[in-house]
Amino acid sequence: MTKTDTLTNLVKERIEILFDEAEKAFKTHPERSNRYVELARILSMKINYKLPKEIKMRFCKFCYAYLVPGANCKIRLNSNKKVKTIQCEVCGKTRRIPYSQRNSPK
Ligand SMILES: [Zn+2]
């Protein structure tokens, strides 16, 4: 394992911890959750690590607020277009994410 790999693994682990903490803090201190998102972003940028899809969906791409469905964001599924729409209620912007078509016949 190279030095870079070790660093990447370390950062990945750290980012996962930050998001776990963000989830825990959200109920009592939502502003702390946003701070954890910011820290995770800074970490990933420092080593040029692209955040995985599951992580990216947990915060707003525009205002970087930590998103919790039912609390500060709305998620709608469009089964015809196979698109998931996430609306951030902090900044009001929406983003569309195509979701996998595992059950698609073609
Ligand atoms: Zn937003």
Backbone and ligand atoms as CSV (ligand in chain L), in Angstrom:
chain,resi,resn,atom,element,x,y,z
A,1,MET,N,N,0.846,-1.215,0.000
A,1,MET,CA,C,0.000,0.000,0.000
A,1,MET,C,C,0.876,1.257,0.000
A,2,THR,N,N,0.589,2.174,-0.888
A,2,THR,CA,C,1.386,3.401,-0.964
A,2,THR,C,C,0.952,4.388,0.113
A,3,LYS,N,N,1.728,5.398,0.271
A,3,LYS,CA,C,1.436,6.425,1.267
A,3,LYS,C,C,0.113,7.133,0.952
A,4,THR,N,N,-0.118,7.369,-0.338
A,4,THR,CA,C,-1.343,8.067,-0.762
A,4,THR,C,C,-2.583,7.233,-0.423
A,5,ASP,N,N,-2.499,5.925,-0.648
A,5,ASP,CA,C,-3.636,5.057,-0.346
A,5,ASP,C,C,-4.005,5.125,1.128
A,6,THR,N,N,-2.979,5.098,1.955
A,6,THR,CA,C,-3.207,5.152,3.395
A,6,THR,C,C,-3.899,6.453,3.760
A,7,LEU,N,N,-3.438,7.534,3.161
A,7,LEU,CA,C,-4.006,8.850,3.435
A,7,LEU,C,C,-5.468,8.903,2.988
A,8,THR,N,N,-5.728,8.364,1.789
A,8,THR,CA,C,-7.093,8.356,1.269
A,8,THR,C,C,-8.013,7.568,2.192
A,9,ASN,N,N,-7.552,6.402,2.647
A,9,ASN,CA,C,-8.365,5.588,3.547
A,9,ASN,C,C,-8.645,6.310,4.851
A,10,LEU,N,N,-7.641,7.015,5.325
A,10,LEU,CA,C,-7.767,7.761,6.564
A,10,LEU,C,C,-8.823,8.857,6.422
A,11,VAL,N,N,-8.752,9.566,5.297
A,11,VAL,CA,C,-9.695,10.655,5.040
A,11,VAL,C,C,-11.108,10.106,4.848
A,12,LYS,N,N,-11.213,8.996,4.116
A,12,LYS,CA,C,-12.520,8.358,3.897
A,12,LYS,C,C,-13.180,8.029,5.224
A,13,GLU,N,N,-12.381,7.439,6.114
A,13,GLU,CA,C,-12.871,7.055,7.423
A,13,GLU,C,C,-13.323,8.281,8.197
A,14,ARG,N,N,-12.510,9.318,8.131
A,14,ARG,CA,C,-12.781,10.582,8.828
A,14,ARG,C,C,-14.085,11.197,8.311
A,15,ILE,N,N,-14.282,11.156,7.007
A,15,ILE,CA,C,-15.488,11.732,6.389
A,15,ILE,C,C,-16.729,10.963,6.849
A,16,GLU,N,N,-16.608,9.630,6.898
A,16,GLU,CA,C,-17.738,8.827,7.370
A,16,GLU,C,C,-18.096,9.178,8.809
A,17,ILE,N,N,-17.060,9.372,9.622
A,17,ILE,CA,C,-17.289,9.743,11.021
A,17,ILE,C,C,-17.974,11.107,11.090
A,18,LEU,N,N,-17.500,12.039,10.275
A,18,LEU,CA,C,-18.089,13.387,10.266
A,18,LEU,C,C,-19.575,13.347,9.914
A,19,PHE,N,N,-19.919,12.511,8.931
A,19,PHE,CA,C,-21.325,12.426,8.547
A,19,PHE,C,C,-22.178,11.722,9.609
A,20,ASP,N,N,-21.567,10.757,10.304
A,20,ASP,CA,C,-22.274,10.115,11.414
A,20,ASP,C,C,-22.563,11.141,12.509
A,21,GLU,N,N,-21.561,11.959,12.779
A,21,GLU,CA,C,-21.703,12.998,13.804
A,21,GLU,C,C,-22.743,14.027,13.368
A,22,ALA,N,N,-22.722,14.352,12.087
A,22,ALA,CA,C,-23.679,15.321,11.546
A,22,ALA,C,C,-25.101,14.815,11.752
A,23,GLU,N,N,-25.291,13.519,11.527
A,23,GLU,CA,C,-26.602,12.911,11.700
A,23,GLU,C,C,-27.050,12.998,13.161
A,24,LYS,N,N,-26.117,12.705,14.063
A,24,LYS,CA,C,-26.436,12.727,15.491
A,24,LYS,C,C,-26.727,14.140,15.968
A,25,ALA,N,N,-25.959,15.105,15.447
A,25,ALA,CA,C,-26.076,16.487,15.921
A,25,ALA,C,C,-27.295,17.197,15.349
A,26,PHE,N,N,-27.819,16.678,14.237
A,26,PHE,CA,C,-28.873,17.409,13.529
A,26,PHE,C,C,-30.088,17.775,14.377
A,27,LYS,N,N,-30.556,16.824,15.197
A,27,LYS,CA,C,-31.757,17.060,16.004
A,27,LYS,C,C,-31.591,18.203,16.991
A,28,THR,N,N,-30.429,18.242,17.622
A,28,THR,CA,C,-30.208,19.248,18.658
A,28,THR,C,C,-29.468,20.484,18.161
A,29,HIS,N,N,-28.474,20.280,17.297
A,29,HIS,CA,C,-27.682,21.418,16.801
A,29,HIS,C,C,-27.471,21.330,15.291
A,30,PRO,N,N,-28.516,21.665,14.520
A,30,PRO,CA,C,-28.372,21.538,13.058
A,30,PRO,C,C,-27.199,22.334,12.487
A,31,GLU,N,N,-26.838,23.443,13.129
A,31,GLU,CA,C,-25.726,24.246,12.606
A,31,GLU,C,C,-24.401,23.483,12.724
A,32,ARG,N,N,-24.319,22.598,13.711
A,32,ARG,CA,C,-23.112,21.777,13.845
A,32,ARG,C,C,-23.019,20.780,12.702
A,33,SER,N,N,-24.175,20.251,12.292
A,33,SER,CA,C,-24.196,19.307,11.173
A,33,SER,C,C,-23.614,19.951,9.923
A,34,ASN,N,N,-23.990,21.220,9.704
A,34,ASN,CA,C,-23.478,21.931,8.533
A,34,ASN,C,C,-21.972,22.135,8.623
A,35,ARG,N,N,-21.493,22.328,9.811
A,35,ARG,CA,C,-20.058,22.502,10.033
A,35,ARG,C,C,-19.323,21.182,9.719
A,36,TYR,N,N,-19.936,20.053,10.098
A,36,TYR,CA,C,-19.331,18.752,9.803
A,36,TYR,C,C,-19.262,18.513,8.290
A,37,VAL,N,N,-20.309,18.944,7.592
A,37,VAL,CA,C,-20.324,18.806,6.133
A,37,VAL,C,C,-19.173,19.622,5.546
A,38,GLU,N,N,-19.011,20.831,6.060
A,38,GLU,CA,C,-17.952,21.718,5.579
A,38,GLU,C,C,-16.576,21.072,5.799
A,39,LEU,N,N,-16.376,20.519,6.985
A,39,LEU,CA,C,-15.098,19.877,7.296
A,39,LEU,C,C,-14.842,18.688,6.368
A,40,ALA,N,N,-15.880,17.910,6.126
A,40,ALA,CA,C,-15.748,16.748,5.245
A,40,ALA,C,C,-15.377,17.190,3.831
A,41,ARG,N,N,-15.967,18.292,3.390
A,41,ARG,CA,C,-15.678,18.814,2.049
A,41,ARG,C,C,-14.234,19.301,1.954
A,42,ILE,N,N,-13.793,20.007,2.988
A,42,ILE,CA,C,-12.424,20.522,2.999
A,42,ILE,C,C,-11.440,19.352,2.934
A,43,LEU,N,N,-11.716,18.322,3.744
A,43,LEU,CA,C,-10.855,17.135,3.762
A,43,LEU,C,C,-10.773,16.481,2.378
A,44,SER,N,N,-11.917,16.305,1.759
A,44,SER,CA,C,-11.949,15.632,0.461
A,44,SER,C,C,-11.232,16.463,-0.599
A,45,MET,N,N,-11.362,17.791,-0.510
A,45,MET,CA,C,-10.712,18.665,-1.493
A,45,MET,C,C,-9.198,18.648,-1.329
A,46,LYS,N,N,-8.765,18.571,-0.081
A,46,LYS,CA,C,-7.330,18.586,0.200
A,46,LYS,C,C,-6.581,17.463,-0.479
A,47,ILE,N,N,-7.212,16.294,-0.524
A,47,ILE,CA,C,-6.509,15.157,-1.130
A,47,ILE,C,C,-7.116,14.780,-2.480
A,48,ASN,N,N,-7.970,15.660,-3.009
A,48,ASN,CA,C,-8.593,15.408,-4.313
A,48,ASN,C,C,-9.389,14.119,-4.334
A,49,TYR,N,N,-10.105,13.891,-3.258
A,49,TYR,CA,C,-10.908,12.686,-3.160
A,49,TYR,C,C,-12.348,13.032,-3.490
A,50,LYS,N,N,-12.902,12.324,-4.456
A,50,LYS,CA,C,-14.276,12.587,-4.866
A,50,LYS,C,C,-15.229,11.897,-3.894
A,51,LEU,N,N,-16.139,12.665,-3.331
A,51,LEU,CA,C,-17.073,12.086,-2.370
A,51,LEU,C,C,-18.001,11.091,-3.056
A,52,PRO,N,N,-18.231,9.946,-2.433
A,52,PRO,CA,C,-19.138,8.964,-3.044
A,52,PRO,C,C,-20.574,9.473,-3.112
A,53,LYS,N,N,-21.339,8.900,-4.034
A,53,LYS,CA,C,-22.721,9.321,-4.277
A,53,LYS,C,C,-23.566,9.342,-3.003
A,54,GLU,N,N,-23.427,8.288,-2.177
A,54,GLU,CA,C,-24.254,8.209,-0.958
A,54,GLU,C,C,-23.984,9.390,-0.034
A,55,ILE,N,N,-22.736,9.823,-0.025
A,55,ILE,CA,C,-22.361,10.941,0.845
A,55,ILE,C,C,-22.869,12.247,0.240
A,56,LYS,N,N,-22.697,12.387,-1.064
A,56,LYS,CA,C,-23.093,13.620,-1.744
A,56,LYS,C,C,-24.582,13.908,-1.610
A,57,MET,N,N,-25.368,12.835,-1.525
A,57,MET,CA,C,-26.806,13.016,-1.421
A,57,MET,C,C,-27.237,13.468,-0.037
A,58,ARG,N,N,-26.305,13.473,0.890
A,58,ARG,CA,C,-26.661,13.838,2.259
A,58,ARG,C,C,-26.464,15.319,2.558
A,59,PHE,N,N,-25.970,16.058,1.581
A,59,PHE,CA,C,-25.902,17.512,1.788
A,59,PHE,C,C,-26.261,18.236,0.503
A,60,CYS,N,N,-26.605,19.526,0.647
A,60,CYS,CA,C,-27.009,20.318,-0.503
A,60,CYS,C,C,-25.775,20.779,-1.272
A,61,LYS,N,N,-25.821,20.555,-2.560
A,61,LYS,CA,C,-24.725,20.899,-3.459
A,61,LYS,C,C,-24.549,22.419,-3.576
A,62,PHE,N,N,-25.629,23.161,-3.295
A,62,PHE,CA,C,-25.587,24.610,-3.488
A,62,PHE,C,C,-25.224,25.369,-2.213
A,63,CYS,N,N,-25.867,24.994,-1.099
A,63,CYS,CA,C,-25.584,25.746,0.128
A,63,CYS,C,C,-24.861,24.876,1.166
A,64,TYR,N,N,-24.604,23.622,0.821
A,64,TYR,CA,C,-23.861,22.681,1.671
A,64,TYR,C,C,-24.511,22.413,3.025
A,65,ALA,N,N,-25.819,22.566,3.084
A,65,ALA,CA,C,-26.515,22.253,4.330
A,65,ALA,C,C,-26.650,20.735,4.434
A,66,TYR,N,N,-26.567,20.217,5.644
A,66,TYR,CA,C,-26.765,18.794,5.852
A,66,TYR,C,C,-28.255,18.534,5.665
A,67,LEU,N,N,-28.607,17.586,4.824
A,67,LEU,CA,C,-30.014,17.364,4.501
A,67,LEU,C,C,-30.598,16.140,5.189
A,68,VAL,N,N,-31.784,16.340,5.759
A,68,VAL,CA,C,-32.517,15.241,6.363
A,68,VAL,C,C,-33.912,15.216,5.741
A,69,PRO,N,N,-34.247,14.145,5.017
A,69,PRO,CA,C,-35.570,14.079,4.398
A,69,PRO,C,C,-36.666,14.207,5.449
A,70,GLY,N,N,-37.638,15.056,5.161
A,70,GLY,CA,C,-38.732,15.258,6.109
A,70,GLY,C,C,-38.451,16.382,7.089
A,71,ALA,N,N,-37.188,16.780,7.200
A,71,ALA,CA,C,-36.836,17.868,8.111
A,71,ALA,C,C,-36.487,19.129,7.322
A,72,ASN,N,N,-35.520,19.036,6.436
A,72,ASN,CA,C,-35.150,20.223,5.665
A,72,ASN,C,C,-34.957,19.945,4.177
A,73,CYS,N,N,-35.455,18.793,3.727
A,73,CYS,CA,C,-35.435,18.542,2.290
A,73,CYS,C,C,-36.553,17.590,1.904
A,74,LYS,N,N,-36.943,17.694,0.641
A,74,LYS,CA,C,-38.011,16.832,0.139
A,74,LYS,C,C,-37.434,15.966,-0.958
A,75,ILE,N,N,-37.759,14.690,-0.910
A,75,ILE,CA,C,-37.287,13.785,-1.946
A,75,ILE,C,C,-38.480,13.219,-2.684
A,76,ARG,N,N,-38.435,13.363,-3.993
A,76,ARG,CA,C,-39.516,12.811,-4.803
A,76,ARG,C,C,-38.928,11.891,-5.857
A,77,LEU,N,N,-39.634,10.805,-6.107
A,77,LEU,CA,C,-39.156,9.878,-7.121
A,77,LEU,C,C,-40.049,9.965,-8.342
A,78,ASN,N,N,-39.406,10.037,-9.497
A,78,ASN,CA,C,-40.160,10.009,-10.735
A,78,ASN,C,C,-39.840,8.682,-11.414
A,79,SER,N,N,-40.774,7.733,-11.287
A,79,SER,CA,C,-40.483,6.388,-11.783
A,79,SER,C,C,-40.441,6.319,-13.310
A,80,ASN,N,N,-41.135,7.249,-13.979
A,80,ASN,CA,C,-41.098,7.235,-15.442
A,80,ASN,C,C,-39.729,7.616,-15.965
A,81,LYS,N,N,-39.191,8.677,-15.349
A,81,LYS,CA,C,-37.887,9.162,-15.819
A,81,LYS,C,C,-36.727,8.559,-15.053
A,82,LYS,N,N,-37.035,7.757,-14.044
A,82,LYS,CA,C,-36.002,7.156,-13.190
A,82,LYS,C,C,-35.117,8.238,-12.587
A,83,VAL,N,N,-35.779,9.259,-12.089
A,83,VAL,CA,C,-35.044,10.382,-11.528
A,83,VAL,C,C,-35.529,10.657,-10.114
A,84,LYS,N,N,-34.586,10.983,-9.271
A,84,LYS,CA,C,-34.886,11.316,-7.895
A,84,LYS,C,C,-34.679,12.820,-7.769
A,85,THR,N,N,-35.687,13.530,-7.279
A,85,THR,CA,C,-35.539,14.971,-7.128
A,85,THR,C,C,-35.380,15.313,-5.659
A,86,ILE,N,N,-34.331,16.022,-5.339
A,86,ILE,CA,C,-34.100,16.435,-3.964
A,86,ILE,C,C,-34.234,17.942,-3.891
A,87,GLN,N,N,-35.192,18.406,-3.090
A,87,GLN,CA,C,-35.331,19.846,-2.922
A,87,GLN,C,C,-34.825,20.239,-1.547
A,88,CYS,N,N,-33.860,21.152,-1.553
A,88,CYS,CA,C,-33.307,21.665,-0.307
A,88,CYS,C,C,-34.212,22.786,0.173
A,89,GLU,N,N,-34.689,22.674,1.410
A,89,GLU,CA,C,-35.574,23.718,1.920
A,89,GLU,C,C,-34.800,24.852,2.569
A,90,VAL,N,N,-33.492,24.719,2.614
A,90,VAL,CA,C,-32.662,25.787,3.170
A,90,VAL,C,C,-32.475,26.872,2.110
A,91,CYS,N,N,-32.081,26.468,0.885
A,91,CYS,CA,C,-31.876,27.453,-0.179
A,91,CYS,C,C,-32.939,27.356,-1.263
A,92,GLY,N,N,-33.774,26.317,-1.189
A,92,GLY,CA,C,-34.879,26.184,-2.128
A,92,GLY,C,C,-34.529,25.583,-3.476
A,93,LYS,N,N,-33.268,25.229,-3.658
A,93,LYS,CA,C,-32.871,24.680,-4.954
A,93,LYS,C,C,-33.127,23.181,-5.031
A,94,THR,N,N,-33.345,22.719,-6.255
A,94,THR,CA,C,-33.577,21.288,-6.435
A,94,THR,C,C,-32.474,20.698,-7.296
A,95,ARG,N,N,-32.220,19.447,-7.082
A,95,ARG,CA,C,-31.301,18.752,-7.982
A,95,ARG,C,C,-31.880,17.396,-8.320
A,96,ARG,N,N,-31.560,16.961,-9.509
A,96,ARG,CA,C,-32.092,15.686,-9.983
A,96,ARG,C,C,-30.968,14.677,-10.071
A,97,ILE,N,N,-31.254,13.505,-9.539
A,97,ILE,CA,C,-30.254,12.447,-9.570
A,97,ILE,C,C,-30.882,11.226,-10.222
A,98,PRO,N,N,-30.293,10.749,-11.296
A,98,PRO,CA,C,-30.845,9.529,-11.901
A,98,PRO,C,C,-30.576,8.346,-10.980
A,99,TYR,N,N,-31.550,7.495,-10.809
A,99,TYR,CA,C,-31.275,6.337,-9.972
A,99,TYR,C,C,-31.227,5.050,-10.789
A,100,SER,N,N,-30.554,4.065,-10.241
A,100,SER,CA,C,-30.268,2.845,-11.004
A,100,SER,C,C,-31.534,2.144,-11.479
A,101,GLN,N,N,-31.437,1.562,-12.635
A,101,GLN,CA,C,-32.584,0.869,-13.226
A,101,GLN,C,C,-32.332,-0.620,-13.202
A,102,ARG,N,N,-32.055,-1.113,-12.021
A,102,ARG,CA,C,-31.687,-2.515,-11.869
A,102,ARG,C,C,-32.774,-3.461,-12.386
A,103,ASN,N,N,-34.037,-3.042,-12.214
A,103,ASN,CA,C,-35.133,-3.928,-12.613
A,103,ASN,C,C,-35.606,-3.692,-14.061
A,104,SER,N,N,-34.890,-2.800,-14.729
A,104,SER,CA,C,-35.285,-2.501,-16.092
A,104,SER,C,C,-35.100,-3.710,-17.008
A,105,PRO,N,N,-36.126,-4.006,-17.846
A,105,PRO,CA,C,-36.020,-5.183,-18.712
A,105,PRO,C,C,-34.996,-5.009,-19.847
A,106,LYS,N,N,-34.755,-3.739,-20.249
A,106,LYS,CA,C,-33.862,-3.561,-21.383
A,106,LYS,C,C,-32.442,-3.187,-20.958
L,1,ZN,ZN,ZN,-29.424,24.208,-0.251
